[in-house]
């Protein structure tokens, strides 16, 4: 392989043993040890490689440090973003997106085709507004106010407004929509008699 130097019209072969490929401000050229002392304003590829490795290691070290010291997004903010994305997709009828916002366990049990079939509709969601968020470890309850229009039944122009409790679970660093928690079983009363 041959390189053409910008500072001369001559084409030089790759350096032979005892020569280094030398990078000058003008391009590549092949110089011997004696020539390198005369030139003085360039760097060998070996030096460039060492400097490149140094800067790469420095960048990697800084990136690791920054990840540890940068403040993470507060859980409530992250949850609010996911809830908003979920309900905006629900309002648009984007069931594929709402499916992807379901917990990974849910998606393992229920295929997307089944999920879409189960969402028979019957109403349009016109508005969803977050009233409050309560986070308890890796679980959260989001209280919403939603405004809907029923499709087959006459409804007021403003729609029907209702309050809704929405449940979320924190899995692998992200919040996912989940089903409501099951009520705790009550202890059976003791029969005396």
N, C-alpha and C positions, 0 to 999 in steps of 0.2 A: 504494500500500500504506500502511496506517495502523498505528501502534503506540499502544498504550494505556500510559500511564505509571502505575506503581503509586502514585506519590506524589500523583497527582491523578486524578480521574475523567474528566478531559477527554481527548479523543482528538486527538492532533496529527498533522498530515501530516508526511511526511519533511521534513527541513530544506531550506530554500531556499538559494540561493547566499548566502554570507555567514554562514550558520549551520552548526554542526556537530552531528552526532548525539552526544549527550553521555550517558555512562554514569555514573550515580550509584550509591550504595550501595543505592538503592531500585528502580532500573530505568532505562529509557531515557527521555530527554526531549530536546526540541529547544531549544537555548539559543543565544542570540547571544553575541558576544564579551563584551558588558557583563555578561550573565547569568552567564557562566562565571567571571568574576572574583568575583562575589557568591557563587556556589555553592561553588567551591573544593575540593569533596571527590570529584570525579569525574575521568574521563579521556575524551578524545575517542577515537572508533574509530580514527583515524589513529595516535594514540599507542599504543593497544592493539595495532594491527597491527605497529608498529615493535618494540614490546616482545616480541610473539609471535615475530616473525622472529628477533630477537636470541636468545631462549631456545631456539628451534628450532636455530639455528646452533650455539649453545653445546652443546646436547645432542648434535648430530651430531658436533661436534669431539671431545667427550668420549668418545662411543661409539667413534669411530675410534681414539682413543688407548687406550681400554680393550682393544679387540681386540688391539692390538699388545703390550700389556704383561701381559695375563692369561696365566698359564701354561697351555699346552695340555695336554690329557689325554696322559699318557705313552703311547707307541705300544703298549707291552705291555699296559697297562690297556685301551686301545681294542680291541686284538686279542682279549683275553680275553673282553670283553663280546660281541663278534661270534661268537666260537667257541661260547660258552655259548648264545647265541640260536640258532645253527645246530643244535647238537646237541639242544637242548630241542625245537625244531621237528621234528627227525628222530625223536625219541622219541614225539612226539605224532602223527606221521604227517602233519604239515603240509608237504607237498611244495611247495606254492606259496611258502611262506616260505623254504624251503631253496633253491628256484630263484632267488628274488630275492637271496639271499646269494651266488650264483655270480657270477663276474666278468662285467662287461658284454660282453666278447668272447665268452664262452661263451653268453650269452643271445642274442647276435646270430646265432650259428651254430645253436643248438639251441632250438627252440620249446618252450614249457612242456608242450604235449601230448606231445611226444616224450620229454621229461624224465620225466614222470610214468609213461609206458608203460615206459621203460627201468628204472625202479625197481620191479622185480617183487616185491621183498620177500623172502619166504621166512623172514624172521626178525624178531623184535621187539628193539629196543634198549631195555634196561631202565635202563642207567646209562652215563654218559660222564663221565669225570673227567680233567681236564688234569693231566699229570705235569710237563711242561716246555714252555717256549716259547723258540725260537731265532729271532731276527730278524736278517736279513742284508739291509740296505737296504730294498727294497720287497717282499722275499719273506720268508716265515716258515714255519717247520716247528713244528707243535704235536704233541707226543707225548701220546697219550691212552691211557687204559685204558677199554675198553668191556665191558659185560656184556650178552650177547644170549641170546635164547631162539629156537631154531629152531622153525618152525611145523609142519613135516611129519615131523620126526624127534624122537624122544624125547630130551630133554635133562635134565640134572640140575636140581633145583628152584632152585638158585642161579644157573643159567644157565652160559653159557660165557664166560669172561673171556679177553680177548686184548688185546695191545698194538697200537696203530695209529698210523702217522705220517700227519698231516693237513697239507695245504699251503694257504697263504693268500698273497694278493697285495694290495699297497697300491695302490689306483687312485683318483685324484681325491679324496684325503682320507679314504677308507674302506677297510677290510679286506674282501676277498672270498675265498670258498672257491675253490680252483682244483685242477686235476689235478696229480698228482705231476710233478716235472720229468723230462724225458727224460734217460736216462743219456747221458753223453758218449761219442761214438764213439771206439773204440780205433783207434789207428794200425795199419795192416796191417803184419805183420812182413815184413821184407825177406827175400826168398829168395836165398840165395847158392848158388851151386853149379855 
